[in-house]
């Protein structure tokens, strides 16, 4: 997994100017506790959130727009969210 994040960091640094707003997208089982965990992770980032439930209500798609200082910030957020059981990072 570390190799993935190293490659991803290189891609971020080539394709983005920092600091900037970055859009994170996740799919999680539609349990309020999962959604609350994501909100908690981005709590200090003054982020904006939008979400949408799947057709059958089993999953929720969450979009987070947050100001990040550099590629390391992006990776830190992704690693924290990846620790939530059942989350899919997009």
C-alpha positions as CSV (number, residue, x, y, z in Angstrom):
1,X,0.0,0.0,0.0
2,X,2.9,2.4,0.6
3,X,4.0,2.1,-3.0
4,X,0.5,3.1,-4.1
5,X,0.6,6.2,-1.9
6,X,4.1,7.1,-3.1
7,X,3.0,7.0,-6.7
8,X,-0.2,8.8,-5.8
9,X,1.8,11.6,-4.1
10,X,3.9,12.0,-7.3
11,X,0.8,12.2,-9.4
12,X,-0.8,14.8,-7.1
13,X,2.4,17.0,-7.1
14,X,2.5,16.9,-10.9
15,X,-1.2,17.7,-11.4
16,X,-2.1,20.1,-8.6
17,X,-0.9,23.4,-7.3
18,X,-0.9,23.5,-3.5
19,X,-2.4,24.9,-1.3
20,X,-5.8,24.3,-3.0
21,X,-9.2,22.8,-2.6
22,X,-9.3,19.1,-3.2
23,X,-12.3,16.9,-3.8
24,X,-12.4,13.6,-2.0
25,X,-15.0,11.0,-2.9
26,X,-16.0,7.9,-0.9
27,X,-18.6,5.2,-0.8
28,X,-19.5,3.8,2.6
29,X,-22.1,1.5,4.0
30,X,-25.0,3.8,4.8
31,X,-24.7,3.6,8.5
32,X,-24.8,7.0,10.3
33,X,-21.7,6.0,12.3
34,X,-19.6,5.7,9.1
35,X,-20.7,9.0,7.8
36,X,-20.1,10.6,11.2
37,X,-16.5,9.2,11.2
38,X,-15.8,10.9,7.9
39,X,-17.2,14.2,9.2
40,X,-14.9,13.9,12.2
41,X,-11.8,13.3,10.1
42,X,-12.4,16.5,8.1
43,X,-13.7,18.5,11.1
44,X,-10.7,20.8,11.4
45,X,-10.5,21.3,7.6
46,X,-13.6,23.5,7.4
47,X,-14.7,21.2,4.6
48,X,-18.0,21.1,2.7
49,X,-19.9,17.8,2.4
50,X,-22.5,16.4,0.1
51,X,-23.9,12.9,0.2
52,X,-26.3,10.7,-1.7
53,X,-27.8,7.4,-0.8
54,X,-27.7,4.5,-3.3
55,X,-31.0,3.4,-4.9
56,X,-31.5,0.6,-2.4
57,X,-30.2,2.7,0.6
58,X,-27.4,0.3,1.4
59,X,-24.6,2.7,0.6
60,X,-23.9,6.4,0.7
61,X,-21.7,8.4,-1.7
62,X,-19.9,11.2,0.1
63,X,-18.1,14.1,-1.5
64,X,-15.8,16.2,0.6
65,X,-14.2,19.5,-0.6
66,X,-11.4,20.6,1.7
67,X,-8.5,23.0,1.6
68,X,-5.2,21.1,1.7
69,X,-1.7,22.4,2.0
70,X,0.1,19.8,0.0
71,X,0.0,16.2,-1.3
72,X,0.9,14.8,2.1
73,X,-2.4,16.3,3.5
74,X,-4.4,14.5,0.8
75,X,-2.7,11.2,1.6
76,X,-3.2,11.7,5.4
77,X,-6.9,12.2,4.9
78,X,-7.2,9.2,2.6
79,X,-5.3,7.0,5.0
80,X,-7.6,8.0,7.9
81,X,-10.7,7.4,5.9
82,X,-9.4,4.1,4.6
83,X,-9.4,2.8,8.3
84,X,-13.2,2.9,8.3
85,X,-14.6,-0.5,7.8
86,X,-16.3,-1.0,4.4
87,X,-15.2,2.3,2.9
88,X,-14.3,2.6,-0.8
89,X,-12.0,5.4,-1.9
90,X,-12.6,6.9,-5.3
